[in-house]
Amino acid sequence: MTTLVTGATGNTGRHVVRELMRRGERVRALTRNPAAAVGLFPPGVELVAGTHTAPETLDPALEGVSRLHITVTSGLAEVGPELVRRAVEAGVRRITVVWGGAVGPVEQAVADSGVEWTRLEPQEFMSNTLNWIDTVRAEGIVREPYDFPSALVHEADIAAVAAVALLDNGHAGRAYNLTGPQSLTPRERIAILSRAVGRDIAFVPITHEQAVDRLIATGVPRADAEYVIDWYSTSDDAATTVVDTVDQITGRPARTFTQWADEHAERFQEPAVTDRLTTP
């Protein structure tokens, strides 16, 4: 059986592809630019061109697919139900969906699809820390409006749970809250990242509106930018409470932020340091 992974080169999607391949599965990876994805995955992955936000173009990609992994991203809310409908008509019988932070049209369409489904509800992704790269490299600082704790989850752990739900029985109709093993404030994450990078990194507070404007400047619609920053503005129980779902589903401990920081430390290095690390 073949699994189609949408957003296959994204922070989570690429891990889903690798985890499925590790388990010996046939994987079809959907990406806007297959040529750019060559070498990103293990041998044997079938790369197909397309995007899940244009479901009317995906019938060829869905042909022969029995399992589907979806990550809800910006722009999917309106067309996602159509993607789900086409997938079921094409013969998909099991779907995992990484929610967009709430049960919206896509998540509901999956739940109403009539096939086996599992919804993954991760709290904050550890990969959100990548948003700090530019200011860390250029100035040795991180600018954020709030310093509330967050039970961040490693994107590879989200993928590991997705693979189990796609391949193993017993997960249909379940919604899994996913966190890492610690709830950390931005200052605590910065301290861990500083040790991994080998450089002091400072925390610089900014206002709520400055944070919203910063997102808008990257092309994010105002409504989405305000939603994201509002999410950071309160210490919500679900976002801060550690749960052991990853351990229970995968049979191993969830990855720590220290592990994540060590894996990505080179990306936060000053340019001169990175050049020394990559020069033959």
MARDRENGU-636495 format. One record per residue: residue in one letter; x, y, z of N, C-alpha, C, O, CB in turn. Coordinates in steps of 0.1 Angstrom, whole numbers, plus 2048, in hexadecimal, padded with zeros to 3 digits. Atoms other than C-alpha are relative to their C-alpha. Glycine has a CB too. Layout:
AXYZXYZXYZXYZXYZ ...
This chain:
M8087F480080080080080980C80081480C8057F680080C T7F97F380180B8247F97FA80A8097EE80B80A8008047F1 T8057F47F880984281080580C7F981080E7F58077FF80E L7FD7F380580786580280280A80B7F980B8147F58057F6 V7FD7F67F681887F8187FF80E7F98078117F180E7FE807 T8017F280580D8A381080A80980880D8068147F2806801 G7F67F87F98258BF81980C7F98038127FA80E7FA80780C A7F680A7FC8408A581780E8068038168008098027F77F5 T7F37FA7FC85D8BE8197FF80A80B80981180E8068077F3 G8027F77F584F8D18368067FB80D80C7F080D7F1802803 N7FA8047F385B8D085A7FC7F38058047EB80B7FE80B80A T80680D7FB8448B38638007F57F48037EA7F77F3802805 G80280980B83E8A384180C7F87FC80B7EC7FA7FB8077F4 R7F480880386289A83A8037F580A8087EB80680C80A7FF H7FE80B7F686388785B7F67F57FE7FA7E98017FF80780E V80A80A8038438758528057F67F58057EA7F77F38067FD V7FA80880B85386983180B7F780580B7EB80280580A7F5 R7F48087FC87385E8427FB7F580A8017EA80980A809807 E80580A7F786084C85E7F97F47F97FB7E97FD7F780680B L80780A80784A83984680A7F87F88097EB7F77F68067F6 M7F68078088688308308087F780A80C7EC80680A8097F9 R7F98087F787A82484F7F97F38047FF7E980780380880D R80980C7FD85D80C8557FD7F87F47F57EE7F47F3804806 G80180880C8607FF8327F48027F77F07F97EF8007F2803 E80D7FD8078418108238038067F380E80C7F17F7808808 R8007F980D83B81C8007FA80E8027EF8108087F87F97F5 V8037F27FD83A8428028008097F38098087EB80980680A R8017F680B82E85C7E880180E8077F881180F7F37FE7F8 A7FE7F37F983B87F7F37FB80B7F680080D7EB80F802803 L8057F580882789D7E680780D80380881180F7F1802803 T7F87F47FE83C8BC7E17FE8097F47FC8047E980E7FD803 R8027F680B8398DC7CC80C7FE7F680A8007EA80080E805 N7F480080985C8D67BE8087F38038117F380B80980C803 P7F980D7FE8678B17BC80F8017FE8177FA8047FA7F67F7 A7F17FF8038898BB7AD80880580C81380080E8028097F4 A7F97FA7F48928CF7CC8007F680C8087F88157F980D804 A80180A7F58888B17E28097F47FE80A7EB8077F27FC802 V7F880B8038A08997D180C80080A81380A80C8068017F2 G7F58017F68B988D7EC7FB80380E80280081780B8097FC L8057FD7F38A38988087FB7F38087FB7F38147F480A7FF F80580C7FB89487680D8087F37FD8107F37F47F17FE7FB P7F980C8038A085280E7FD7FB7F27F27FE7ED7FD7F580B P80480580D8A183F7ED7F37F88017F07F280B80C7F67FB G80D8078018808317E27F48088027E98047FF8007F580A V80B7F77FF86A84E7EA7FB8057F28048097EA80380D809 E8067FB80D8538577CD7FC80F8017F38128097F47F87FB L8027F27FF85487D7C87F58047F57F78007EA80D8087FE V80A7FC80983588C7B87FD80F8027FE81480D7F27F8802 A8027F180082E8B17AF7F28038047E87FD7FF8048067F3 G80D7FB7FC8118C37BF7FF80680D8098068157F67F47FF T8037FA7F38028D47DD7F27FD8047E97FC7FC80280F7FF H80D8047FA7E68CA7F47F680C8007EA8098028017FB80E T8097F58017D78ED7F07FA8017F27F280A7F080780D804 A80680180D7CE8E47CC7FB7F27FD8007EB7F580A8057F4 P80480E8007BB8C37D17FB7FC7F27FB7F07EF7F67FE80A E80580380D7AC8C57AE80B7FB7F68087F57EC7F980C7F9 T7F48058087CF8BD7A08067F380580F7EE7FF80A80B7FF L7F980B7F97D68A07B77FB7F27FD8007E880380080280E D80580D8037C38837A880B7F67FC80B7EB8007F58017F5 P7F58098037E38747988087FC80C80C7F180D8098067F5 A7F88037F47F58777B97F97F78097FF7EF81180480D807 L8088097F77D98657CB7FD7F27FA7F87EA8027F2807803 E80280D8067D78487B38087F58078147F68088038017F1 G7FA80B7F97DE8287C580480280E80B7FA81480C7FC7F8 V7FC7FC7F27E28397E77F57FA8097E97FC80780280F801 S80A8057F67D282880580180780D7F88078158037F1802 R7FF7F97F37DF83E82180580F7FC80C8117F280B7FA809 L7FE7F28037E286482280480880D7FE8068177F48077FA H7FC7F87F57F587C8397FE80F7FC8038137F180E7FD805 I8037F28037E98A183A80580880C8038058177F18027FD T7FD7F67F67F88BE84C7F880D7FD7F98127F280F803801 V8097F48027DF8DB85080980C80080F80F80A7F480180A T7F87F48017F08FB8447F880B7FB7EC8097F880C7FE7F6 S8077F48057E691E83B7FC7FE7F28037F97E980980D801 G80580180E7D091E81C7F97F37FE7F37F17F380B8027F7 L80680D8027C38FB8217F17FF8057EA7F68008087F5807 A80D8017FA7A39028347F58007F67EB7F87F77FD80C809 E80B7FF80A78E90A8158007F47F77F57EF7F380180C7F8 V7FF80B80A79B8EE7FF8027F28068017E87FF80B8037F6 G7FD80D7FA7A48D38187F57F67FF7F87EA7FD80380380E P80A80A8017828C38197FF7FA7F27FC7EE7F17F2806803 E80080580E7848BF7F380B7F67FF80A7EB7F880280B7F6 L7F58098007A68AE7F87FC7F38067FF7E880180C806807 V80480C7F97978968117F67F87F77F77EC7F67FA80480D R80A80780877988E7FA8077F97F48047ED7F27F680A7FA R7F980680C7908877DC8087F48058097EA7FE80980A7F9 A7F880B7FA7A78717F27F77F48027FB7E97FF80780580C V80980B7FD78A85C7FE7FB7F97F37FA7ED7F27F5804809 E80580680C77C8587DB80B7F97F88087EF7F17FB80C7F7 A7F580680679F84E7CF8037F380680B7EB80180C8097FF G7FD80D7F97A08317E880880180D80B7F78128077F87F7 V7F97FE7F37B18408067F77FB80B7EC7FE80C80480F803 R8088067F57A682D82580580380E7FF7FF8188007F17FE R7FA7FC7F37BC83B84180680E7FE80E8107F580A7F6806 I7FB7F28017C486084780580580E7FF8028187F580A7FB T7FB7F97F47DA87286180080F7FC8048127F180E7FB804 V8007F18027D689886480680780C8028058177F28057FD V7FA7F77F67EC8B08777F880D8007F88147F68108037FD W8097F58007D48CA88280780E7FF81380F8017F77FF80D G7FA7F38017D88EF87E7FE80880D7FE81480D7F98087F5 G8017F97F37D28F78A37F18008057EF80381080480E7FF A80E8017FC7AC8F18A37F97F77F67FF7F37EC7F980E800 V8078098097928DA8947F88097F67ED80E7F97F67F7807 G8067F780A78B8EE8747FA7F77F57F77EC7F780A8097FA P80780780B77C8E48528087F47FC8017EA7F87FF8097F4 V7F980B8057988CD8488007F480B7FD7E980780F8047FE E80080A7F579A8BB86A7F27F98017F17ED80380380680D Q80D8067FF7748B786A7FD7F77F37F67ED7F57F680B800 A80280880C7748AA8468067F38018017E97FD8058077F3 V7F980C7FD78D8908507F77F78097F67EB80780E802806 A8098077F677788686E7F37FA7FA7EE7F07FE7FD80880C D80C8038077598848578027F77F47F87F47ED7F780C7FD S7FD80780D76A87183B7FB7F27FE7F97EE7F380F8007FE G80580D80175D84F84380C7F57FF8097EA7FE7F87FE7F4 V7F580980078084084380880180E80480A81680A8037F4 E7F87FF7F379983986080880D80080F8107F68097F3802 W7F97F47FF7A885986C80680280E8017FC8187F780C7FC T7FA7FC7F47BF86688780480E7FF80B8127F680C7F7804 R7FC7F28007C388A89080C80380A80B7FF8167F480A804 L7F47FD7F87E589689E7FF80E8047FE8177FC80D7FD7F9 E8027F27FB7E28B58B480D80480880D8058147F480080A P7F47FB7FA8068C08BB7FF80E8067F881680080C7FF7F7 Q7FE7F37FB80D8DD8D180B8077F880D8047EC803801810 E7F77F98088288F58C680B7F77FB8117EF80280680C808 F7F68088068418E68AE80E8068048108128057FF8017F0 M7F27FB7FD8668E88B88068077F480E8107F68097F4804 S7FB7F980C86D8F28947FC80F7FF8028167F77FB7F97F4 N8037F180085C91489B80D80880480E8148017F580380A T7F47F97FC87E91C8AB8088047F481180D7F58087F7809 L7F87FC80C88C91E8887FD80F7FC8058157F47FD7F77F4 N8037F280287B94088680A80A80680A8168027F2804805 W7F67F87F989794D89C80D8007F88168087FC8027FB80E I7F38028068B394488480680E7FC8128108007FF7F77F4 D7FA7F48068B896687380580980B81080E80A7F68087F8 T7FB7F77F68BA97B89380A7FA80981380180E7F4805808 V7F68077F88CE9618A680E8017F88188057FE7FD7F2802 R7F47FF8078E896088A80580E7FE8118108007FE7FA7F2 A7FB7F38038E998588380380880D80C81080D7F68077F8 E7FF7F77F48E59948A68027F880D8057FF8177F4808801 G7FF8077F38E69788C07F48038097F680281580D803807 I80B7FC7F78C39818CC7F37F97FA7F37F47EE7FD80F800 V80D80580489F9738CB7F680B8057F680E8107FD7F2806 R80A7F67FD88298C8CA7F27F98017ED7F37F67FF80C7F6 E80E8067FE86097F8D87F88088097FE80F8128027F1805 P8097F87F884298F8E87FD7FA80E7FA8018177F38037F9 Y8048077F483C97590380A7F58048127F17FC7F27F97FE D7F780A7FB84F95D9197F97F58087FD7F081380A807809 F80780B7FA8359439228057F27FC80B7F17F17F18017FC P7FB80D80383E91E9237F77F97F57EC7FD7F38007F780C S80680780B8359079068057F18008127EF8018028067F2 A7FC80F8008368E09058037FC7F27FC7F47EC7F47F7806 L7FD80280E8478E08E48027F17FD8077E980580D8077FD V7FE80E8048488BF8D08088007F38078097EB7F27FA7FD H7F780280B8628B38B87F87FC7F47F07F37F580C7F6803 E80780480C8558B18948027F17FC7F97EB7F78048097F5 A7FD80E80386588F8917F77F78087F37EC80480E7FC802 D8098077F784F8838AE7F28007FA7EA7F67FB80180580E I80D80080783088F89C7FF7F67F57F57EF7F37FD80F7FB A7FF80A80B83B87B87E8007F28057F97E97FE80C8037F8 A7FF80E7FB84285C8937F27FC8047EE7F08018097FF80C V80E8047FC81E85D8A17F87FF7F37EF7F67F37FA80B809 A80880180C81086387E8037F37F97F97ED7F480480C7F6 A7FD80C8078228458707FA7F48087F47EB8018107FD800 V80780A7F981582F88C7F18007FD7EB7F57FB80280280F A80F7FF8037F183B8867FD7FC7F27F27F67F07FB80E803 L80380480D7F48368618027F17FD7FB7EB7F580A8087F7 L7FC80E8038038138627FA7F680A7F87EA80680F7FF800 D80480A7F67F68038827F18028037EC80D80280880280D N80E7FF7FD7D37FB88D7FE80680E8088068167F97F27FF G8037FB7F27C280A8AC80080F8027FF81380D8097F9809 H7FF7F17FE7C582F8A57F58077F97F58147F880D8057FB A80A7F98087A68368907F68078097F38038147F87F57F8 G8097F87F979085289C80680680D7FE80B8157F47F8804 R7F97FA7F47AA85E8B680680E7FC80A8107F180B7F6805 A7FA7F38007B68818BC80B80080A8097FF8167F680C802 Y7F58017F77D98828CB80780E80280C8147F980B7F67FA N7F97F47FC7E68A08DE80F7FC8018127F28087FB80680E L7F280480080C8A08D980980B8058078178018057FD7F1 T7F67F67FB8278B28ED80E7F980180F7ED8007FB80580E G7F38057FC84B8AE8F58017FD80F7F67FE81580C80A7FC P7FF8047F28598A491780180B80A80280981680B7F6802 Q7FE7F57F885D8C79247F880C7FC7F580E7F080F804801 S8067F480384B8E892680A80B80280E80D80E7F3802808 L7F47F680086490491E7FB80E7FC7F380F7F380B7FB7F8 T8027F280486292A91D80A8037F58147FC7F380180A80C P7F67FC80A87393C90080E8038068187FF8007FC80D7F9 R7F37FD7F988F9479198077F28038137F18017FE80880D E7FA80D7FD8949229238057FA7F380F7F37F27F67F7807 R7FC80580D8959188FE80D8077FB8168007F67F58017F6 I7F47F98048AE9338F780D7FC8078177FB8027FE80F802 A7F48057F88C59279138057F37FB8117F07FA7FC7FE80F I7FC80D8068C49049048068027F38117FB7F07F47F67FF L7FB7FD80E8CA9118E180E8068018178037F97F78097F8 S7F37F97FE8E79278EE80B7F58028167F67FD7FF80980B R7F780A7FD8F89088FC8037F87F380F7F47F17FB7F780B A7FE80880C8F38F58DB8088087F68118027EF7F37FC7FA V7F97F780A9009128C680E8048048178067FC7F780C7FC G7F37FB7FB91C91B8DD80280F80080D8147FE80B7F97F9 R8007F280191293F8DE7F58058097EA8008097FF8057F2 D80A7FA7F88FF9558F67F58077F77F980E7EE80680B80A I80C7FB8088DC95E8E87F780880A7F48028157F87F57F8 A8087F87F78C897A8F87F18007FC7EE7FF7F080580F800 F80F7FF8028A297D8FC7FD80F80180081680A7F87F880B V8047F280189499F8F17F18017FF7EC7FD7F48078077F5 P80F80080186F9A58F97FC80B7F58028157F47FA80480D I8077F68098599B68DE7F28008037ED7F880B8037FC7F1 T80E7FF7FD8359C18DF7F87F67F77FD7F07ED7FB80E7FD H8098098088189AC8D37FE8057F27FF7FC7E97F2800807 E8027FA80D8129C38B680C7FF7F780B7FC7EB7FB80E800 Q7F48018088369C28AB8017F17FB8067EF7F080C803809 A7FF80E80483499C8AB7F67FD7F47F97F57EB7FD7F780C V80A80280B81499D8958068067F38058007E97F3807804 D7FB7F980C8249B687D80C7F87FA80D7F87EE80580E804 R7F58088058439A087A7FB7F47F88017F17ED8097FB80C L80580B80882E98386E7F98057F47FB7FF7E97F57F8809 I8067FA80C81A99985680B8037F68088017EA7F880C804 A7F57FD80983B9A48478057F47F980B7F67EE80B807808 T7FB80C80784398083E7F57FB7F67F77F17EF8037F580A G80B80480982297E82A7F47F98067EB7F57FF8067F77F6 V80B8077F980C96F8457F480A8017F68158048047FB80E P80B7F77FF7E897D8437FE80580F8027FE8187F37F97FC R8017FA7F37E09948617F87F78097FC7F58157F980D7FF A8088087F77C597D86E8087F48058077F08117F37FB7F9 D7F880C7FC7DD95F86E80B80580A80E7FE8148067F97F4 A7F67FB7F77F897487E7FB80380E80280081880780D7FA E8057FD7F37E298089A7FC7F38077FD7F28137F38097FE Y80380D7FA7D695C8A080C7FA80680C7F58127FA7F77F6 V7F38067FB7FA9508A480580780C80880181680B8007F5 I7FB7F87F580596C8BB7F77FF80C7FB7FF81780380F7FC D80A8017F47E596A8D08027F28078017F18137F28017FA W7FE80D7FB7ED9458D480C80080A80C7FA8158037F57F5 Y7F47FF7F780F94E8E47FD80980C80580981580B8067F8 S8027F67F57FF9698FA7FA7FB80D7F98038177F780B7FA T8058057F47F09529138077F280380B7EB7FA7F17FE7FF S7FA80D7FC7FD9349277F57F68017F07F380C80780280E D80B80A8017E391B91C8047F280580F7EE8037FB7FF7F1 D7FD80D7FA7E18FA92F8047F67F680E7EE7F87F47FB808 A7FD80A80A7E18E590F80E8027FA8157F97F77F58007F5 A7F37FD8067FF8F790280C7FE8098177FD80480080E7FA T7F58007F68138F59228017F280780B7F080E7FF80B809 T80080C7F880A8D39308067F47F88027F17ED7F17FC804 V7F980B8078218B69277F77F38017F27F080C80E7FD807 V80780D80081089591D8097F67FA8137F97F37F28017F8 D7F780B80581F8739157FB7F97F47FE7ED7F38027F780C T80680780C80C86C8F580B7FA7F780A7EF7F27F880A7F8 V7F680580882C8698E18067F38058087E97FE80B80A7FE D7FB80C7FA83A84F8F97F67F57FF7FB7EA7FB80380380F Q80A80A80081A83C8FA7FE7FA7F27FC7EE7F07F2805805 I80380580E81583A8D480C7FA7FA80B7F07F37FB80C7F8 T7F48058078398358C98087F68088107EF80280880C7FC G7F88097F88478228E680D8058048167FD8098017F37F9 R7F37FA7FC86483A8EC7FD80E8057F381480180A7FF7F4 P8027F27FB86985B8FE80080A7F58068097EB80B80380A A8007F580986187B8EC80D80780081480880A7F580A804 R7F37F980287F88E8DF80080E8087F58148098038037F2 T7FF7F37F988B8AC8F480480C7F780880A7EC80A7FE80B F7FC7F58088918CF8E980F8017FF8158067F57FB80D807 T7F18018018B68CA8F18047F87F480E7FC7ED8067FA80D Q7FC80880C8B78AF8D77FD8087F38058087EA7F77F3800 W8047F880C8A58C68BE80B80B7FE81080D7F37F2806802 A7F67F68018BE8E28C580D7FB7FB8148017F380280780E D7F38068048DC8CB8C17FF7FD7F18097FF7E98037F4808 E80280480E8CE8BF89F80180C7F780580B7EC7F27F97FE H8017F48098C98E389280A80B8048098167FE7F2805801 A7F77F57FC8E58F68A38088077F58098137F580A7FA80A E7F87FA80A8F98FB8847F980B7F87FF8147F38057F67F6 R8087F78078DD90E8747FF80E8077FC8188017F27FB7FE F8007F47F88DF92889080E80680280F8118087FA7FE80E Q7F37FB7FE90492D88E80280D7F87FB80F7EE80B7F67FB E7FC7F580791394E8838057FC7F280B7F17F180A809808 P7FB80480E91B94E85D80E7FB8008127F27F97FE80B7F7 A7F280480094094D8648037F280680B7EA80180980A807 V7FE80D7FA93D92F87B7FA7F57F78007EB7F57F880080E T80680A80992691D8638097FD7F480A7F27F07F28057FB D7F680280B93F92384780B7F780480F7EE7FC80580E7FB R7F58097FC95A91385B7FB7F28028037E880080680580E L80680E7FE9438F58637FE7F97F37FF7ED7F27F4801808 T80480780D93A8EF83E80B8017F680A7FA7EC7F48077FB T7F580080A95B8F782C8087F480180C7F080C80980D803 P7F880C80096D8D882180E8028068167F88078017FA7F2 
